[in-house]
Amino acid sequence: MSEETNNKVITVDCPTCHIAVEWIEKNEHRPFCSDRCRLIDLGAWASDDYKIAGKPATEWDMPDSGTGDESYTLQ
């Protein structure tokens, strides 16, 4: 095998802007092309633009949401 074959660099598309990105250790933003694209993706997750499929949460899955005026004591 030639040295060129052993050193083939893998490229992936940036999930945000879809430009080709080299998957190498020195690319600290991988799989994104830049910090900007990474933050755009993070913001999309934070604003619920992306969702993970699954069954909806039920009231039993949710923490109690009291009125805020309950007294709690440590035992």
N, C-alpha and C positions, 0 to 999 in steps of 0.2 A: 504494500500500500504506500502511496505517496504521502508526504508530509501534509500536502494540501487537503487530502481526504480526511486525515485525522484531526485537523484544526478547523473543520467546517463550523461556521457560526450559525446558530439557530436564530431565525428571525420570527417574530410574532407581530400581530397588528395591535397597536395601542387600543384598548377597549373604548377610549373616549373619542379620539380623532381618527383612528384607523390607519395611521401611517406605520410603516415598517419599523420595528424596534429590534435591535440586536439583544439577544438574551445572554448577556455577559455579566460577570461579577461586578465590573466597575460601573455598570448602569444601576445606580441606586434607586431608580424609580420604576424598574421593571415590574410588571409588564407594561407600565405606562411610559410614554416618551419623555415626560417632564413632570415636575412637581405640580404645575398648573393642571394638567390632565388628571393627576392623582387626586387633587383637591376637588375638582369638578365631580369626579366619581364619588368621592366621600360625601359631598353635599347632596348628590342624588339619593344615596342611601339614607342620609339623615332626614331628607324631606319626603321619604316614602315613595320616591319615584320608582324604586325597585322593590320587589316583594319576593319572598321565598314561598313557593307553593306549599300548601298544607291545609289542614282543617282549621276553621276559625276557632279562636279562643272562646271558651265558655266562661260564665261567671265564676265557675269553680277554679279556673286557671288564673284568674285575676286576683291580685292582693286586695285585701279589704280596703275600701276607701271610705273611711269614717268622715264625720263632719268636721273633724279637727278640734273639737272641744272635749274629747274623751280624756279621762285621766288614766295614765298608764303607770303602774307601779312595778318595780323590779322585785323579784322574789328570789 
